[in-house]
């Protein structure tokens, strides 16, 4: 018998699709709480604890992007996966900017969705039992606590999302080295597709903002190649 099943908030207004998806995910061992519009989803999210959110983008009453922004005000690290029939580059980028960790276009396979869920749950320590101590990383004047997904500067701390956390760790472990875009994507996203390449740019921009208080720390573009995390004092 599976213990402590992960709890997922699933918000979708297509009732047929939601029934099929919900049933399949429950068969996989997840606890699913379903809501049919954005406002209901936000109300339920604030009343309960969840390990992951699956949000449709085009929702009544409150769209998925707006819902994600509200969720991020309460919980900065919970994984958020968007589902959408909108496949334009701009829609995907808006999804990542609003706080999403991944973006799956419809129609999708249950297998693909389950794979994404498992990746995020494992990384956020929900489905694994790895309690080994992970050291803190020093990034200039910042302290990066990967295990607890915290980036601290003096007396201030910021909780990172799963994707931000993994990306920053990869950059730190390879500090002062030029990293190819495709290598970063294959390590953090497990794929180097064009759309994920665009989302990488969004997450790099976010990390730059988080690290801007220390001028000795910079994430620089290497034109046509990728990025380099420059830390002057290591």
MARLUM-536567 format. One record per residue: x negated, y negated, z negated of N, C-alpha, C in turn. Coordinates in steps of 0.02 Angstrom, whole numbers, padded with zeros to 5 digits, always signed. Layout:
XYZXYZXYZ ...
//
This chain:
-00042+00060+00000+00000+00000+00000-00044-00063+00000 -00031-00108+00045-00071-00168+00051-00055-00218-00004 -00106-00240-00041-00096-00285-00096-00112-00356-00075 -00080-00403-00109-00095-00474-00099-00094-00493-00025 -00039-00477+00009-00035-00492+00080-00040-00567+00091 -00077-00588+00142-00084-00659+00156-00016-00690+00173 -00005-00751+00148+00058-00786+00159+00049-00837+00215 +00093-00833+00264+00089-00877+00323+00153-00917+00331 +00145-00982+00340+00202-01025+00358+00207-01028+00433 +00264-01008+00460+00275-01006+00532+00333-01051+00550 +00319-01104+00589+00370-01153+00608+00379-01152+00683 +00440-01134+00705+00455-01124+00776+00530-01135+00787 +00549-01171+00840+00620-01184+00853+00649-01136+00905 +00608-01097+00938+00633-01046+00985+00650-00984+00944 +00714-00974+00930+00734-00921+00884+00716-00851+00909 +00725-00839+00974+00708-00772+00999+00633-00758+00991 +00591-00806+01011+00519-00797+01005+00500-00790+00931 +00531-00829+00889+00514-00827+00818+00530-00759+00787 +00588-00730+00805+00606-00664+00778+00556-00611+00799 +00537-00612+00863+00490-00563+00888+00421-00572+00855 +00398-00634+00851+00333-00647+00822+00332-00631+00747 +00384-00652+00712+00388-00640+00640+00388-00565+00625 +00429-00527+00662+00433-00455+00650+00366-00421+00663 +00333-00440+00716+00268-00410+00733+00215-00427+00681 +00215-00489+00657+00165-00509+00607+00178-00475+00540 +00242-00466+00523+00258-00430+00461+00237-00356+00466 +00243-00327+00525+00220-00258+00535+00145-00253+00527 +00110-00308+00540+00037-00309+00532+00016-00320+00459 +00066-00332+00416+00050-00339+00345+00048-00410+00317 +00072-00459+00356+00073-00528+00332+00141-00544+00301 +00140-00588+00252+00201-00615+00224+00220-00679+00261 +00275-00678+00297+00293-00735+00341+00352-00774+00311 +00343-00839+00304+00398-00884+00288+00413-00925+00351 +00474-00918+00376+00493-00949+00439+00535-01012+00428 +00520-01063+00467+00559-01125+00467+00573-01145+00540 +00631-01175+00552+00651-01188+00621+00640-01261+00643 +00617-01305+00599+00601-01373+00620+00546-01401+00575 +00517-01457+00597+00459-01485+00563+00473-01509+00493 +00530-01541+00482+00546-01566+00416+00556-01510+00366 +00590-01458+00388+00599-01400+00344+00531-01368+00328 +00489-01365+00379+00422-01336+00369+00383-01374+00317 +00385-01441+00319+00348-01482+00271+00375-01472+00201 +00442-01471+00194+00473-01461+00128+00452-01394+00098 +00454-01342+00138+00436-01275+00114+00361-01273+00097 +00320-01304+00138+00248-01304+00125+00232-01335+00057 +00266-01389+00041+00252-01424-00022+00275-01385-00084 +00321-01337-00073+00349-01301-00130+00314-01234-00144 +00272-01212-00098+00243-01145-00105+00169-01146-00086 +00136-01091-00096+00065-01084-00077+00061-01040-00014 +00022-01063+00034+00012-01024+00095-00062-01018+00111 -00080-00965+00147-00149-00954+00166-00164-00978+00236 -00112-00988+00276-00121-01009+00346-00055-01035+00374 -00058-01082+00421+00002-01109+00453-00001-01096+00528 +00056-01075+00556+00065-01069+00629+00120-01118+00648 +00103-01167+00688+00151-01220+00704+00162-01226+00779 +00225-01225+00799+00242-01244+00867+00231-01319+00873 +00216-01343+00932+00203-01415+00942+00268-01454+00951 +00312-01429+00995+00373-01466+01011+00430-01444+00966 +00431-01472+00906+00481-01455+00855+00532-01511+00847 +00595-01495+00830+00644-01546+00814+00629-01579+00747 +00652-01640+00738+00648-01678+00676+00578-01702+00659 +00527-01661+00668+00457-01681+00659+00415-01635+00702 +00377-01664+00750+00338-01621+00795+00279-01589+00758 +00250-01539+00789+00197-01500+00757+00135-01541+00740 +00117-01588+00782+00058-01630+00768+00070-01673+00706 +00130-01702+00701+00146-01743+00642+00149-01700+00579 +00176-01640+00586+00179-01594+00530+00109-01576+00506 +00064-01563+00552-00005-01546+00534-00038-01603+00496 -00026-01664+00518-00055-01722+00483-00030-01727+00412 +00035-01713+00403+00063-01715+00335+00035-01658+00292 +00027-01599+00322-00002-01543+00286-00073-01559+00264 -00111-01591+00307-00180-01608+00292-00185-01658+00233 -00133-01698+00223-00134-01744+00166-00131-01707+00100 -00100-01648+00102-00092-01607+00041-00147-01554+00036 -00166-01526+00091-00215-01471+00092-00262-01480+00151 -00324-01497+00137-00372-01513+00191-00404-01452+00222 -00400-01394+00189-00438-01337+00214-00396-01279+00241 -00331-01279+00231-00291-01222+00255-00295-01218+00331 -00307-01158+00359-00310-01151+00432-00242-01166+00465 -00244-01203+00519-00183-01220+00557-00193-01199+00630 -00148-01156+00654-00149-01134+00724-00088-01162+00760 -00099-01198+00814-00043-01224+00854-00024-01174+00908 +00042-01169+00920+00068-01131+00977+00105-01182+01021 +00093-01180+01086+00126-01230+01128+00127-01209+01201 +00181-01230+01235+00185-01221+01307+00146-01276+01343 +00126-01327+01306+00089-01383+01335+00015-01364+01338 -00011-01360+01399-00080-01335+01408-00129-01388+01433 -00106-01450+01437-00151-01503+01460-00207-01515+01411 -00264-01535+01439-00323-01550+01399-00307-01600+01343 -00269-01651+01360-00252-01703+01311-00211-01676+01252 -00167-01628+01267-00126-01599+01213-00169-01559+01165 -00216-01521+01192-00261-01482+01149-00303-01527+01105 -00329-01580+01135-00371-01627+01097-00330-01659+01042 -00268-01679+01058-00225-01709+01006-00213-01660+00950 -00206-01596+00967-00197-01545+00916-00255-01542+00868 -00316-01544+00893-00375-01541+00850-00382-01605+00810 -00368-01662+00841-00372-01726+00806-00323-01728+00748 -00264-01699+00757-00213-01701+00705-00225-01651+00648 -00278-01611+00654-00295-01567+00599-00293-01493+00614 -00279-01475+00677-00275-01404+00694-00344-01372+00700 -00347-01307+00686-00409-01270+00693-00411-01230+00758 -00353-01215+00786-00351-01179+00850-00285-01195+00885 -00284-01180+00951-00227-01199+00993-00216-01143+01043 -00160-01110+01039-00143-01054+01083-00085-01075+01128 -00094-01065+01193-00040-01084+01239+00008-01026+01250 +00072-01043+01259+00124-00994+01274+00125-00981+01350 +00141-00921+01371+00154-00862+01329+00089-00833+01301 +00092-00802+01243+00033-00774+01212+00048-00702+01191 -00005-00665+01178+00005-00596+01155-00001-00595+01079 +00035-00549+01048+00031-00541+00975-00040-00522+00956 -00073-00482+00998-00141-00462+00983-00188-00522+00979 -00179-00569+01025-00221-00630+01024-00208-00669+00960 -00145-00678+00943-00128-00716+00883-00155-00682+00820 -00148-00617+00816-00173-00580+00757-00249-00587+00752 -00283-00584+00808-00356-00592+00807-00376-00660+00779 -00341-00712+00801-00355-00779+00776-00341-00783+00701 -00285-00755+00680-00267-00757+00608-00320-00723+00567 -00342-00664+00588-00391-00626+00550-00457-00664+00544 -00478-00697+00598-00540-00735+00596-00536-00790+00543 -00480-00826+00543-00474-00882+00496-00466-00858+00424 -00428-00806+00414-00418-00781+00346-00482-00753+00317 -00521-00719+00358-00585-00693+00334-00631-00751+00315 -00632-00801+00356-00676-00858+00343-00655-00898+00282 -00592-00900+00268-00568-00938+00210-00564-00894+00148 -00593-00832+00153-00600-00787+00095-00533-00759+00072 -00484-00756+00115-00419-00729+00095-00417-00654+00101 -00442-00627+00156-00435-00555+00167-00498-00516+00153 -00553-00549+00133-00612-00510+00116-00627-00516+00042 -00671-00474+00018-00689-00473-00052-00762-00491-00062 -00789-00531-00017-00859-00550-00022-00866-00606-00072 -00890-00590-00130-00898-00640-00183-00971-00658-00195 -01014-00641-00146-01085-00656-00154-01094-00732-00158 -01141-00753-00198-01154-00824-00206-01186-00852-00143 -01158-00906-00118-01186-00940-00060-01215-01005-00084 -01279-01017-00069-01312-01076-00096-01283-01139-00065 -01292-01195-00100-01274-01260-00073-01329-01282-00024 -01309-01320+00026-01357-01346+00074-01364-01421+00064 -01426-01444+00066-01439-01516+00060-01445-01545+00130 -01404-01595+00144-01405-01629+00209-01419-01703+00194 -01483-01722+00194-01499-01790+00174-01477-01801+00102 -01433-01851+00092-01407-01865+00026-01341-01828+00012 -01320-01787+00059-01258-01749+00051-01274-01680+00023 -01225-01651-00013-01228-01582-00035-01170-01545-00001 -01187-01492+00035-01137-01453+00071-01127-01386+00037 -01069-01377+00007-01050-01315-00027-01008-01274+00022 -01041-01229+00059-01006-01191+00111-00952-01146+00081 -00967-01113+00026-00920-01065-00004-00854-01098-00022 -00859-01159-00050-00798-01194-00071-00776-01247-00022 -00810-01250+00036-00790-01294+00091-00789-01368+00070 -00842-01387+00035-00846-01455+00009-00909-01491+00035 -00901-01553+00055-00957-01596+00074-00956-01655+00026 -01010-01662-00012-01012-01713-00065-01066-01764-00053 -01049-01826-00070-01097-01882-00067-01089-01921-00132 -01143-01921-00173-01140-01952-00239-01082-01924-00278 -01033-01965-00297-00977-01940-00337-00914-01925-00296 -00920-01927-00229-00863-01915-00187-00870-01848-00151 -00813-01811-00146-00813-01746-00111-00757-01744-00061 -00770-01712-00005-00720-01702+00047-00712-01628+00060 -00649-01605+00061-00635-01536+00077-00632-01528+00153 -00671-01482+00180-00673-01471+00251-00622-01419+00273 -00603-01422+00336-00562-01368+00365-00607-01309+00380 -00577-01252+00394-00616-01192+00409-00663-01204+00468 -00637-01233+00520-00677-01245+00580-00734-01295+00567 -00718-01348+00532-00770-01397+00514-00824-01365+00472 -00803-01323+00425-00849-01289+00379-00898-01244+00417 -00871-01204+00463-00914-01158+00501-00960-01195+00549 -00934-01247+00580-00974-01286+00627-01032-01320+00590 -01017-01350+00533-01069-01385+00496-01123-01336+00472 -01103-01277+00449-01152-01228+00427-01198-01209+00485 -01170-01197+00543-01212-01178+00600-01261-01234+00618 -01238-01296+00615-01283-01352+00630-01338-01358+00577 -01319-01348+00513-01368-01354+00459-01421-01299+00463 -01399-01238+00477-01447-01182+00482-01495-01191+00542 -01475-01234+00588-01517-01247+00647-01536-01321+00651 -01543-01353+00593-01558-01425+00590-01623-01440+00628 -01622-01498+00662-01679-01522+00700-01697-01477+00759 -01648-01438+00782-01657-01397+00841-01603-01416+00892 -01622-01419+00955-01572-01431+01008-01531-01368+01017 -01465-01376+01012-01419-01319+01018-01377-01327+01081 -01375-01275+01122-01333-01276+01182-01260-01272+01162 -01218-01307+01200-01146-01305+01186-01119-01234+01186 -01140-01195+01236-01113-01127+01241-01133-01084+01182 -01193-01096+01154-01214-01058+01095-01173-01076+01034 -01159-01140+01026-01117-01162+00969-01047-01132+00975 -01019-01135+01036-00951-01111+01047-00947-01035+01036 -00995-00999+01060-00994-00926+01052-01002-00906+00979 -01039-00946+00941-01049-00930+00870-00988-00949+00828 -00961-01009+00840-00907-01035+00796-00838-01020+00823 -00829-01024+00890-00764-01012+00921-00757-00941+00949 -00812-00906+00956-00814-00840+00988-00799-00841+01063 -00797-00899+01093-00786-00906+01165-00811-00975+01186 -00836-00979+01248-00862-01044+01271-00819-01073+01327 -00753-01065+01321-00707-01090+01372-00708-01166+01376 -00683-01192+01431-00683-01264+01442-00644-01301+01388 -00585-01275+01371-00543-01310+01322-00576-01310+01253 -00609-01255+01235-00644-01254+01171-00704-01300+01172 -00734-01309+01231-00789-01357+01237-00765-01427+01222 -00705-01444+01246-00676-01510+01232-00660-01517+01157 -00637-01463+01127-00620-01467+01055-00684-01474+01013 -00739-01444+01036-00803-01452+01001-00821-01525+00996 -00811-01563+01050-00826-01635+01049-00786-01670+00994 -00723-01649+00985-00681-01680+00934-00709-01665+00864 -00728-01602+00852-00754-01584+00786-00822-01615+00772 -00863-01622+00823-00927-01657+00814-00914-01729+00792 -00865-01761+00825-00848-01830+00808-00825-01836+00735 -00786-01786+00712-00764-01786+00642-00823-01780+00594 -00868-01734+00609-00926-01724+00564-00970-01786+00562 -00977-01821+00618-01016-01883+00619-00986-01934+00570 -00920-01940+00569-00887-01986+00523-00900-01966+00451 -00897-01901+00438-00907-01878+00369-00979-01890+00345 -01027-01891+00391-01097-01896+00372-01126-01967+00381 -01084-02015+00397-01108-02082+00416-01138-02122+00359 -01126-02101+00297-01151-02140+00240-01227-02134+00231 -01257-02084+00261-01329-02075+00257-01359-02084+00326 -01395-02140+00338-01422-02154+00405-01478-02106+00425 -01505-02067+00378-01557-02018+00396-01528-01954+00426 -01461-01949+00427-01428-01891+00454-01388-01911+00516 -01401-01879+00572-01364-01895+00633-01353-01833+00675 -01296-01831+00708-01283-01778+00757-01287-01812+00826 -01338-01796+00863-01350-01829+00927-01330-01785+00986 -01304-01817+01038-01291-01783+01101-01355-01773+01140 -01364-01715+01168-01418-01703+01216-01385-01693+01283 -01388-01743+01325-01348-01745+01386-01358-01682+01428 -01302-01652+01446-01302-01593+01488-01323-01529+01454 -01338-01533+01389-01360-01473+01353-01316-01459+01293 -01314-01506+01245-01275-01493+01184-01287-01545+01131 -01306-01523+01070-01311-01568+01013-01372-01549+00971 -01393-01597+00929-01444-01584+00879-01427-01620+00814 -01428-01584+00759-01419-01615+00693-01487-01637+00670 -01498-01702+00666-01562-01730+00645-01558-01749+00572 -01604-01719+00532-01609-01734+00461-01682-01755+00449 -01694-01819+00436-01761-01846+00433-01802-01818+00375 -01769-01800+00320-01807-01783+00260-01815-01708+00247 -01812-01667+00300-01826-01595+00290-01885-01575+00334 
//
